[in-house]
Amino acid sequence: MAYVDGFLIPVPKDKLDAYRATAKRMAPLFKQWGALRVVETIEDDCPKGERNDFHTAVLAEAGEVTVFSWTEWPDRDTRNAAWGKMEEHMKAHPELMDMPFDGKRMIYGGFMPLLDTEA
């Protein structure tokens, strides 16, 4: 059964090009390590909520936009093995840790499909 990693982050508008470059550099690695699909999206229609919304969830500040990303894996084991490879890769390339966003405000998790109209 498929498995999905997802995350939501605030990205400063003036760092979107740097974020896109980082995403383009990392996506092929995820694919090499077994990902079926890597998707990066930027907010387009994310209204402010009365109690909560995407901006509030990541404590987005003025001049920041939210980015929602997900990676589809064939299963959780493949995803777990890939994350082990990612940790090794990041140790070998510490310059990649200089992210164009505040990682402390990232929300992420792994998800099992509940409904999939393509399955």
Rosetta constraint file for C-alpha pairs under 8 A:
AtomPair CA 1 CA 74 HARMONIC 6.43 0.50
AtomPair CA 1 CA 75 HARMONIC 5.57 0.50
AtomPair CA 1 CA 113 HARMONIC 7.96 0.50
AtomPair CA 2 CA 72 HARMONIC 6.88 0.50
AtomPair CA 2 CA 73 HARMONIC 5.67 0.50
AtomPair CA 2 CA 74 HARMONIC 4.50 0.50
AtomPair CA 2 CA 75 HARMONIC 4.74 0.50
AtomPair CA 2 CA 76 HARMONIC 7.44 0.50
AtomPair CA 2 CA 112 HARMONIC 7.10 0.50
AtomPair CA 2 CA 113 HARMONIC 6.89 0.50
AtomPair CA 3 CA 72 HARMONIC 5.92 0.50
AtomPair CA 3 CA 73 HARMONIC 5.07 0.50
AtomPair CA 3 CA 74 HARMONIC 6.13 0.50
AtomPair CA 3 CA 75 HARMONIC 4.90 0.50
AtomPair CA 3 CA 76 HARMONIC 5.49 0.50
AtomPair CA 3 CA 79 HARMONIC 7.57 0.50
AtomPair CA 3 CA 110 HARMONIC 7.19 0.50
AtomPair CA 3 CA 111 HARMONIC 5.99 0.50
AtomPair CA 3 CA 112 HARMONIC 5.28 0.50
AtomPair CA 3 CA 113 HARMONIC 6.70 0.50
AtomPair CA 4 CA 70 HARMONIC 6.57 0.50
AtomPair CA 4 CA 71 HARMONIC 5.60 0.50
AtomPair CA 4 CA 72 HARMONIC 4.59 0.50
AtomPair CA 4 CA 73 HARMONIC 5.99 0.50
AtomPair CA 4 CA 110 HARMONIC 5.67 0.50
AtomPair CA 4 CA 111 HARMONIC 5.05 0.50
AtomPair CA 4 CA 112 HARMONIC 6.51 0.50
AtomPair CA 4 CA 113 HARMONIC 7.55 0.50
AtomPair CA 5 CA 70 HARMONIC 5.41 0.50
AtomPair CA 5 CA 71 HARMONIC 5.18 0.50
AtomPair CA 5 CA 72 HARMONIC 6.60 0.50
AtomPair CA 5 CA 73 HARMONIC 7.96 0.50
AtomPair CA 5 CA 108 HARMONIC 7.35 0.50
AtomPair CA 5 CA 109 HARMONIC 5.78 0.50
AtomPair CA 5 CA 110 HARMONIC 4.40 0.50
AtomPair CA 5 CA 111 HARMONIC 6.16 0.50
AtomPair CA 6 CA 68 HARMONIC 7.38 0.50
AtomPair CA 6 CA 69 HARMONIC 5.60 0.50
AtomPair CA 6 CA 70 HARMONIC 4.20 0.50
AtomPair CA 6 CA 71 HARMONIC 6.51 0.50
AtomPair CA 6 CA 108 HARMONIC 5.52 0.50
AtomPair CA 6 CA 109 HARMONIC 5.65 0.50
AtomPair CA 6 CA 110 HARMONIC 6.36 0.50
AtomPair CA 6 CA 111 HARMONIC 7.60 0.50
AtomPair CA 7 CA 68 HARMONIC 5.83 0.50
AtomPair CA 7 CA 69 HARMONIC 5.38 0.50
AtomPair CA 7 CA 70 HARMONIC 6.44 0.50
AtomPair CA 7 CA 106 HARMONIC 6.78 0.50
AtomPair CA 7 CA 107 HARMONIC 5.38 0.50
AtomPair CA 7 CA 108 HARMONIC 4.05 0.50
AtomPair CA 7 CA 109 HARMONIC 6.59 0.50
AtomPair CA 8 CA 54 HARMONIC 7.94 0.50
AtomPair CA 8 CA 58 HARMONIC 7.24 0.50
AtomPair CA 8 CA 66 HARMONIC 6.78 0.50
AtomPair CA 8 CA 67 HARMONIC 5.68 0.50
AtomPair CA 8 CA 68 HARMONIC 4.57 0.50
AtomPair CA 8 CA 69 HARMONIC 6.50 0.50
AtomPair CA 8 CA 106 HARMONIC 5.81 0.50
AtomPair CA 8 CA 107 HARMONIC 5.20 0.50
AtomPair CA 8 CA 108 HARMONIC 6.45 0.50
AtomPair CA 9 CA 58 HARMONIC 6.19 0.50
AtomPair CA 9 CA 66 HARMONIC 5.60 0.50
AtomPair CA 9 CA 67 HARMONIC 5.37 0.50
AtomPair CA 9 CA 68 HARMONIC 6.71 0.50
AtomPair CA 9 CA 101 HARMONIC 7.48 0.50
AtomPair CA 9 CA 102 HARMONIC 7.79 0.50
AtomPair CA 9 CA 103 HARMONIC 7.49 0.50
AtomPair CA 9 CA 105 HARMONIC 6.49 0.50
AtomPair CA 9 CA 106 HARMONIC 4.73 0.50
AtomPair CA 9 CA 107 HARMONIC 6.59 0.50
AtomPair CA 10 CA 55 HARMONIC 7.58 0.50
AtomPair CA 10 CA 58 HARMONIC 6.20 0.50
AtomPair CA 10 CA 59 HARMONIC 7.60 0.50
AtomPair CA 10 CA 60 HARMONIC 5.44 0.50
AtomPair CA 10 CA 61 HARMONIC 7.96 0.50
AtomPair CA 10 CA 64 HARMONIC 5.83 0.50
AtomPair CA 10 CA 65 HARMONIC 5.51 0.50
AtomPair CA 10 CA 66 HARMONIC 4.55 0.50
AtomPair CA 10 CA 67 HARMONIC 6.30 0.50
AtomPair CA 10 CA 101 HARMONIC 6.57 0.50
AtomPair CA 10 CA 102 HARMONIC 7.17 0.50
AtomPair CA 10 CA 105 HARMONIC 7.22 0.50
AtomPair CA 10 CA 106 HARMONIC 7.38 0.50
AtomPair CA 11 CA 15 HARMONIC 6.73 0.50
AtomPair CA 11 CA 16 HARMONIC 6.68 0.50
AtomPair CA 11 CA 19 HARMONIC 7.76 0.50
AtomPair CA 11 CA 64 HARMONIC 5.19 0.50
AtomPair CA 11 CA 65 HARMONIC 5.40 0.50
AtomPair CA 11 CA 66 HARMONIC 6.12 0.50
AtomPair CA 11 CA 67 HARMONIC 6.85 0.50
AtomPair CA 11 CA 100 HARMONIC 7.02 0.50
AtomPair CA 11 CA 101 HARMONIC 5.10 0.50
AtomPair CA 11 CA 102 HARMONIC 7.55 0.50
AtomPair CA 12 CA 16 HARMONIC 6.67 0.50
AtomPair CA 12 CA 63 HARMONIC 5.76 0.50
AtomPair CA 12 CA 64 HARMONIC 4.10 0.50
AtomPair CA 12 CA 65 HARMONIC 6.32 0.50
AtomPair CA 12 CA 100 HARMONIC 7.77 0.50
AtomPair CA 12 CA 101 HARMONIC 6.79 0.50
AtomPair CA 13 CA 63 HARMONIC 5.86 0.50
AtomPair CA 13 CA 64 HARMONIC 5.39 0.50
AtomPair CA 13 CA 65 HARMONIC 6.33 0.50
AtomPair CA 15 CA 19 HARMONIC 6.17 0.50
AtomPair CA 15 CA 100 HARMONIC 5.93 0.50
AtomPair CA 15 CA 101 HARMONIC 7.75 0.50
AtomPair CA 16 CA 20 HARMONIC 6.03 0.50
AtomPair CA 16 CA 100 HARMONIC 7.82 0.50
AtomPair CA 17 CA 21 HARMONIC 6.19 0.50
AtomPair CA 18 CA 22 HARMONIC 6.24 0.50
AtomPair CA 18 CA 100 HARMONIC 6.29 0.50
AtomPair CA 19 CA 23 HARMONIC 6.15 0.50
AtomPair CA 19 CA 99 HARMONIC 7.51 0.50
AtomPair CA 19 CA 100 HARMONIC 5.70 0.50
AtomPair CA 19 CA 101 HARMONIC 7.80 0.50
AtomPair CA 20 CA 24 HARMONIC 6.10 0.50
AtomPair CA 21 CA 25 HARMONIC 6.17 0.50
AtomPair CA 22 CA 26 HARMONIC 6.20 0.50
AtomPair CA 22 CA 99 HARMONIC 7.89 0.50
AtomPair CA 23 CA 27 HARMONIC 5.91 0.50
AtomPair CA 23 CA 40 HARMONIC 7.66 0.50
AtomPair CA 24 CA 28 HARMONIC 7.27 0.50
AtomPair CA 25 CA 29 HARMONIC 7.59 0.50
AtomPair CA 26 CA 30 HARMONIC 6.53 0.50
AtomPair CA 27 CA 31 HARMONIC 6.27 0.50
AtomPair CA 27 CA 38 HARMONIC 6.24 0.50
AtomPair CA 28 CA 32 HARMONIC 6.02 0.50
AtomPair CA 29 CA 33 HARMONIC 6.16 0.50
AtomPair CA 30 CA 34 HARMONIC 6.35 0.50
AtomPair CA 30 CA 35 HARMONIC 5.35 0.50
AtomPair CA 30 CA 38 HARMONIC 7.73 0.50
AtomPair CA 30 CA 82 HARMONIC 7.02 0.50
AtomPair CA 31 CA 35 HARMONIC 4.42 0.50
AtomPair CA 31 CA 36 HARMONIC 6.38 0.50
AtomPair CA 31 CA 37 HARMONIC 7.18 0.50
AtomPair CA 31 CA 38 HARMONIC 7.73 0.50
AtomPair CA 33 CA 78 HARMONIC 7.80 0.50
AtomPair CA 33 CA 81 HARMONIC 7.94 0.50
AtomPair CA 33 CA 82 HARMONIC 5.38 0.50
AtomPair CA 33 CA 85 HARMONIC 7.75 0.50
AtomPair CA 34 CA 73 HARMONIC 6.67 0.50
AtomPair CA 34 CA 74 HARMONIC 7.49 0.50
AtomPair CA 34 CA 78 HARMONIC 6.34 0.50
AtomPair CA 34 CA 79 HARMONIC 7.48 0.50
AtomPair CA 34 CA 82 HARMONIC 7.10 0.50
AtomPair CA 35 CA 71 HARMONIC 6.66 0.50
AtomPair CA 35 CA 72 HARMONIC 5.87 0.50
AtomPair CA 35 CA 73 HARMONIC 4.70 0.50
AtomPair CA 35 CA 74 HARMONIC 7.07 0.50
AtomPair CA 35 CA 78 HARMONIC 7.93 0.50
AtomPair CA 35 CA 79 HARMONIC 7.47 0.50
AtomPair CA 36 CA 71 HARMONIC 7.50 0.50
AtomPair CA 36 CA 72 HARMONIC 5.45 0.50
AtomPair CA 36 CA 73 HARMONIC 5.38 0.50
AtomPair CA 36 CA 74 HARMONIC 6.67 0.50
AtomPair CA 37 CA 71 HARMONIC 5.62 0.50
AtomPair CA 37 CA 72 HARMONIC 5.09 0.50
AtomPair CA 37 CA 73 HARMONIC 7.24 0.50
AtomPair CA 38 CA 69 HARMONIC 7.65 0.50
AtomPair CA 38 CA 70 HARMONIC 6.08 0.50
AtomPair CA 38 CA 71 HARMONIC 4.45 0.50
AtomPair CA 38 CA 72 HARMONIC 6.50 0.50
AtomPair CA 39 CA 69 HARMONIC 5.54 0.50
AtomPair CA 39 CA 70 HARMONIC 5.40 0.50
AtomPair CA 39 CA 71 HARMONIC 6.26 0.50
AtomPair CA 40 CA 67 HARMONIC 7.05 0.50
AtomPair CA 40 CA 68 HARMONIC 6.24 0.50
AtomPair CA 40 CA 69 HARMONIC 4.45 0.50
AtomPair CA 40 CA 70 HARMONIC 6.76 0.50
AtomPair CA 41 CA 67 HARMONIC 5.58 0.50
AtomPair CA 41 CA 68 HARMONIC 5.24 0.50
AtomPair CA 41 CA 69 HARMONIC 5.91 0.50
AtomPair CA 42 CA 65 HARMONIC 7.27 0.50
AtomPair CA 42 CA 66 HARMONIC 6.08 0.50
AtomPair CA 42 CA 67 HARMONIC 4.48 0.50
AtomPair CA 42 CA 68 HARMONIC 6.32 0.50
AtomPair CA 43 CA 65 HARMONIC 6.56 0.50
AtomPair CA 43 CA 66 HARMONIC 5.54 0.50
AtomPair CA 43 CA 67 HARMONIC 6.12 0.50
AtomPair CA 43 CA 68 HARMONIC 7.56 0.50
AtomPair CA 46 CA 53 HARMONIC 7.60 0.50
AtomPair CA 46 CA 54 HARMONIC 6.91 0.50
AtomPair CA 47 CA 53 HARMONIC 7.28 0.50
AtomPair CA 48 CA 52 HARMONIC 7.51 0.50
AtomPair CA 48 CA 53 HARMONIC 5.84 0.50
AtomPair CA 48 CA 54 HARMONIC 7.94 0.50
AtomPair CA 48 CA 55 HARMONIC 7.42 0.50
AtomPair CA 49 CA 53 HARMONIC 5.11 0.50
AtomPair CA 52 CA 56 HARMONIC 5.87 0.50
AtomPair CA 52 CA 57 HARMONIC 6.80 0.50
AtomPair CA 53 CA 57 HARMONIC 6.10 0.50
AtomPair CA 54 CA 58 HARMONIC 6.69 0.50
AtomPair CA 54 CA 66 HARMONIC 6.99 0.50
AtomPair CA 55 CA 59 HARMONIC 5.91 0.50
AtomPair CA 55 CA 60 HARMONIC 4.98 0.50
AtomPair CA 55 CA 65 HARMONIC 7.71 0.50
AtomPair CA 55 CA 66 HARMONIC 6.56 0.50
AtomPair CA 56 CA 60 HARMONIC 6.29 0.50
AtomPair CA 57 CA 107 HARMONIC 7.96 0.50
AtomPair CA 58 CA 105 HARMONIC 5.20 0.50
AtomPair CA 58 CA 106 HARMONIC 6.40 0.50
AtomPair CA 58 CA 107 HARMONIC 6.96 0.50
AtomPair CA 59 CA 105 HARMONIC 6.82 0.50
AtomPair CA 60 CA 64 HARMONIC 5.91 0.50
AtomPair CA 60 CA 65 HARMONIC 7.03 0.50
AtomPair CA 60 CA 66 HARMONIC 7.33 0.50
AtomPair CA 73 CA 78 HARMONIC 6.67 0.50
AtomPair CA 73 CA 79 HARMONIC 6.01 0.50
AtomPair CA 74 CA 78 HARMONIC 6.70 0.50
AtomPair CA 74 CA 79 HARMONIC 7.91 0.50
AtomPair CA 75 CA 79 HARMONIC 6.56 0.50
AtomPair CA 76 CA 80 HARMONIC 6.07 0.50
AtomPair CA 77 CA 81 HARMONIC 6.17 0.50
AtomPair CA 78 CA 82 HARMONIC 6.14 0.50
AtomPair CA 79 CA 83 HARMONIC 6.24 0.50
AtomPair CA 80 CA 84 HARMONIC 6.44 0.50
AtomPair CA 81 CA 85 HARMONIC 6.45 0.50
AtomPair CA 82 CA 86 HARMONIC 6.09 0.50
AtomPair CA 83 CA 87 HARMONIC 6.20 0.50
AtomPair CA 84 CA 88 HARMONIC 6.49 0.50
AtomPair CA 85 CA 89 HARMONIC 6.09 0.50
AtomPair CA 86 CA 90 HARMONIC 6.07 0.50
AtomPair CA 87 CA 91 HARMONIC 6.28 0.50
AtomPair CA 88 CA 92 HARMONIC 6.31 0.50
AtomPair CA 89 CA 93 HARMONIC 6.10 0.50
AtomPair CA 90 CA 94 HARMONIC 5.52 0.50
AtomPair CA 90 CA 96 HARMONIC 6.46 0.50
AtomPair CA 90 CA 97 HARMONIC 7.02 0.50
AtomPair CA 93 CA 97 HARMONIC 7.97 0.50
AtomPair CA 94 CA 98 HARMONIC 7.88 0.50
AtomPair CA 99 CA 103 HARMONIC 7.60 0.50
AtomPair CA 102 CA 106 HARMONIC 7.23 0.50
